[in-house]
Amino acid sequence: MTTTIALIDERTLTRQCLARWLERSSKDFKIIAVGRLAELDQRYEQNEDPHLVLLSVGHLTVTDDEVRSSLKQVTDRLPDVPIIVLSDSEDPTAVAEAIRNGVKGYIPTTLDLSVALEALRLVQVGGTYVPASTFLTALESRAPACQHQEPRPGEPHSLKGFTPRELQVLELLREGKPNKIIAYDLNMQESTVKVHVRHIMKKLKASNRTQAAFLAQQLVEAEREYGLVEESILTH
């Protein structure tokens, strides 16, 4: 199956280089490279919406008004198409803002080409990709507080607060996999996965699965960093 990717980048040289790399990286990719969203309507028919939108913003981030405006335009025009942001910035605040704005993937230009390609494929099948380095940076800046801060009432002290099955679901949730794929990988009913996800969200005090994945990643990295749990618990 051919995956049509709409690449939006105002910089001509960068746009052309990205388009050629993507087309050469996978024979299943069809790239529509444009400078602005408005140009898409000139490149394909209305009933041929792309499968993914790759918004390349250079040194800008989602916290910039220009990028926010572009995201809103894409969301309004293609509400059901996953959006991936390609940026020079790895600032955790920018990454978190992107996810809050509905972005399904955030690829910093510091990534290896092969990793970036896998990130595209993950979003293509319904997952969410966020660079792990952003979580590590955030944790390092909070390290002194994390070492002494007491958990809030009802908040899990560690991953030991989750059942073995919840840990399995949590691991796949952190990878951005949708319920259907989690159910297949763990050989369980999708309805059962939904129950586990609800329990996980409740324990993490998350309002949605994306926030749950974000908080779970922070919890896992914190426990690995400070040795709060055995490594075997993380890979139960």
C-alpha positions in Angstrom: 0.0 0.0 0.0 1.3 3.4 -1.0 1.5 6.0 1.8 1.0 9.6 0.6 2.9 12.1 2.7 2.3 15.8 2.3 5.6 17.6 3.1 5.1 21.2 3.9 8.3 23.3 4.1 8.7 26.9 2.9 12.4 26.4 2.3 12.8 25.2 -1.2 16.2 23.4 -0.9 15.3 21.7 2.4 11.9 20.7 0.9 13.4 19.2 -2.2 16.1 17.3 -0.2 13.6 15.9 2.3 11.3 14.8 -0.5 14.0 13.0 -2.4 15.3 11.2 0.7 11.8 10.1 1.7 11.1 8.7 -1.8 14.4 6.9 -1.9 14.0 5.5 1.6 10.8 3.6 0.9 9.2 2.6 -2.4 5.8 2.7 -0.6 6.1 6.5 0.0 4.5 9.0 -2.3 5.7 12.5 -1.5 3.7 15.7 -2.2 6.2 18.5 -1.4 4.7 22.0 -1.1 5.7 25.3 0.4 2.3 26.1 1.9 -0.8 24.1 2.7 -2.8 26.1 0.1 -0.7 24.5 -2.6 -1.9 21.0 -1.8 -5.3 21.6 -3.5 -3.4 22.3 -6.7 -1.5 18.9 -6.5 -4.3 16.4 -5.9 -8.0 16.0 -5.9 -10.2 16.6 -2.8 -10.9 12.8 -2.5 -7.2 12.0 -2.4 -6.2 13.3 1.0 -2.6 12.4 2.2 -2.1 9.7 4.8 0.4 11.9 6.8 1.4 15.5 6.9 5.0 16.3 7.7 5.4 19.9 8.7 9.0 21.0 8.6 9.5 24.2 10.6 13.3 24.6 10.8 14.5 26.5 13.8 10.9 27.4 14.8 8.9 25.4 17.4 5.2 24.9 18.1 5.4 27.7 20.6 5.9 30.2 17.7 2.7 31.8 16.3 3.6 31.0 12.8 3.8 27.3 13.4 0.6 27.4 15.6 -1.2 29.0 12.7 0.1 26.4 10.2 -1.0 23.5 12.5 -4.5 25.0 12.8 -4.7 25.4 9.1 -3.7 21.7 8.6 -6.1 20.5 11.3 -9.0 22.5 9.9 -8.3 21.3 6.3 -7.3 17.7 7.1 -8.9 16.9 10.5 -8.4 13.1 10.2 -4.8 13.2 8.9 -2.0 12.6 11.5 0.5 15.5 11.7 4.3 15.1 12.3 6.4 18.1 13.1 10.1 18.2 12.0 12.1 20.8 13.9 15.6 21.7 14.8 14.5 22.1 18.4 14.3 19.3 21.1 13.0 21.6 23.8 10.7 19.5 26.0 8.3 22.5 26.3 8.0 22.7 22.6 7.4 18.9 22.3 4.7 18.9 25.0 3.0 21.9 23.3 3.1 20.0 20.0 1.3 17.0 21.6 -1.2 19.3 23.2 -2.0 20.7 19.8 -2.8 17.3 18.4 0.6 16.5 16.8 1.1 12.7 16.5 4.8 12.8 15.9 7.7 15.1 16.8 11.0 14.5 14.9 14.0 16.6 15.8 16.6 17.0 13.1 19.3 15.5 15.4 17.8 12.1 14.8 19.4 9.5 12.7 17.7 9.0 9.3 16.7 5.4 10.1 15.1 6.5 13.4 13.2 9.3 11.7 11.9 6.8 9.1 10.7 4.4 11.8 9.0 7.4 13.5 7.1 8.1 10.3 6.0 4.4 10.1 4.9 4.4 13.7 2.6 7.4 13.2 1.4 5.8 10.0 0.0 2.8 11.8 -1.7 4.9 14.5 1.1 5.4 17.0 2.6 8.6 18.5 6.3 9.4 18.4 8.2 11.7 20.8 12.0 11.7 21.1 13.1 10.1 24.4 15.9 12.7 24.7 13.3 15.3 25.6 12.1 13.3 28.6 15.7 12.8 29.8 16.4 16.6 29.5 13.3 17.4 31.5 14.2 14.9 34.2 17.7 16.2 34.5 16.4 19.7 35.1 14.0 18.4 37.8 16.5 15.9 39.4 17.0 17.7 42.7 13.3 18.0 43.3 12.6 14.5 42.2 15.0 13.0 44.7 13.1 14.5 47.7 9.6 15.2 46.5 6.9 13.0 48.2 4.2 11.6 46.0 0.8 13.3 46.2 -2.1 11.4 47.8 -3.3 8.7 45.4 -0.3 9.1 43.1 1.7 5.9 42.4 5.0 5.8 44.2 6.5 3.7 41.5 5.8 1.2 38.8 5.2 -1.4 41.6 1.8 0.2 41.9 0.8 -1.4 38.6 -0.3 -5.0 37.9 1.9 -7.2 35.7 -0.7 -6.9 32.9 -0.9 -3.2 33.3 2.9 -2.9 32.9 2.7 -4.8 29.7 0.0 -2.5 28.3 1.9 0.5 29.7 5.0 -0.4 27.8 3.2 -0.6 24.5 1.3 2.6 25.3 4.6 4.3 25.8 5.5 3.2 22.3 2.5 5.0 21.0 0.6 1.9 19.9 -3.2 2.0 19.5 -5.4 -0.3 21.5 -6.0 -2.6 18.5 -2.3 -3.2 18.1 -1.7 -3.6 21.8 -4.5 -6.2 21.9 -2.9 -8.1 19.0 0.6 -8.0 20.6 -0.6 -9.2 24.0 -3.2 -11.7 22.7 -6.1 -10.1 24.5 -9.4 -8.5 23.6 -9.4 -4.9 22.6 -12.1 -4.2 25.2 -9.8 -5.6 27.9 -7.0 -3.3 26.7 -9.4 -0.4 27.1 -10.0 -1.4 30.7 -6.3 -1.6 31.5 -5.7 1.8 29.8 -8.4 3.4 31.9 -6.8 2.0 35.1 -3.4 3.2 34.0 -4.8 6.7 33.3 -6.5 6.8 36.7 -3.3 5.8 38.5 -1.3 8.3 36.6 -4.0 11.0 36.9 -3.9 11.5 33.2 -6.8 13.0 31.2 -6.0 11.1 28.0 -3.8 8.3 26.7 -1.2 10.7 25.2 -0.7 12.3 28.6 -0.6 8.9 30.2 2.2 7.8 27.8 4.1 11.0 28.6 3.8 10.6 32.4 4.6 6.9 32.1 7.8 7.7 30.2 8.8 10.2 32.9 8.1 7.7 35.7 10.1 4.9 33.9 13.1 7.1 33.2 13.0 8.5 36.7 13.0 5.1 38.3 15.8 3.9 36.0 17.8 7.1 36.7 17.5 6.9 40.5 17.3 3.1 40.8 13.9 3.0 42.5 12.9 -0.3 40.9 14.5 -3.4 39.5 15.1 -3.4 35.8 13.0 -6.6 35.6 9.9 -4.7 36.7 10.2 -2.4 33.7 10.3 -5.3 31.3 7.8 -7.5 33.1 
